[in-house]
Amino acid sequence: MSIDSQPSISSDLALLGLMQLVSPALPIGAFAWSQGLESAFELGWVKTEADLREWLEGVLEDGLSRCELPLLARLQTAWATEDAEAIAQWNTWLQAIRETAELSDEDTRLGAALVTLLRSLGLLPGANLIPNQPGYITMFAWVAHYRQVPPRQTLIGFAWAWLENQLSVACKALPLGHTAAQRITEHMRPLLVTAVEVALQREDEELGPILPGLALGSALHETQYSRLFRS
């Protein structure tokens, strides 16, 4: 019996490529950044499992679904069409809406680390397509395009990596056990899917995070006395 397995093989390779991209083992240093969460702990805004769940819900709804996730979809399309102008435009836009030095630094440093990794793997796009100071979102979208990951799965993978990172931060900085982290994961999984659905439907004029509390906490973190994380 002859079975054409090529479509399945392509899908499997795309899935593995996405898993590689969102793995905590990816050597870009994402573990060193908390995205403002450490400051929320220090300020007493997040002290319990319930507090953390509420915080993550807010950041997902008012942050990722309005910013990183819809940007990923737009950037992946721009990479697919080799639209250097659109790639540069969205990369610059993302840099401009980062409210604090730490949030901006995180995006550019992780982007630079991903560029370095891709260069060592021979996976960089043409130099004419790479914008000045490419951010993490920009390069994440490139790898997803190169790996032929469907945009919806790209967004799901990014959201999952964000959640895992945030829970890892909480397990290190809060008295939060791994079982509690798994309870939060179970609660957040359907919310990630909903956030991706919403992000894919947003128009350009709807984009931009609405997270004043996170921005304030991030700014205060810059002078926090004792820190485990860089943001």
NORFEN-V505892 format. One record per pair of residues at least 6 apart in sequence whose C-alpha atoms are under 6 Angstrom apart, sorted by the first residue. I is the first residue (numbers start at 1). J is the second residue. Records with the same first field share a line. If there is no record, write none. Layout:
I: J ; J
This chain:
14: 147 ; 148 ; 149
17: 147
22: 161
28: 113 ; 114
32: 229 ; 230
33: 229 ; 230 ; 231
34: 229 ; 231
35: 231
36: 218 ; 231
39: 217 ; 221
40: 46
46: 52
62: 209 ; 210
63: 209
65: 195 ; 199
66: 207 ; 208 ; 209
67: 207 ; 208 ; 209
69: 155 ; 199
70: 199 ; 200
72: 141
73: 151
75: 87 ; 141
76: 141 ; 145
78: 87
84: 129
88: 131
98: 104
99: 215
100: 219
102: 231
107: 135 ; 136
108: 135
110: 136
111: 134 ; 135 ; 136
118: 124
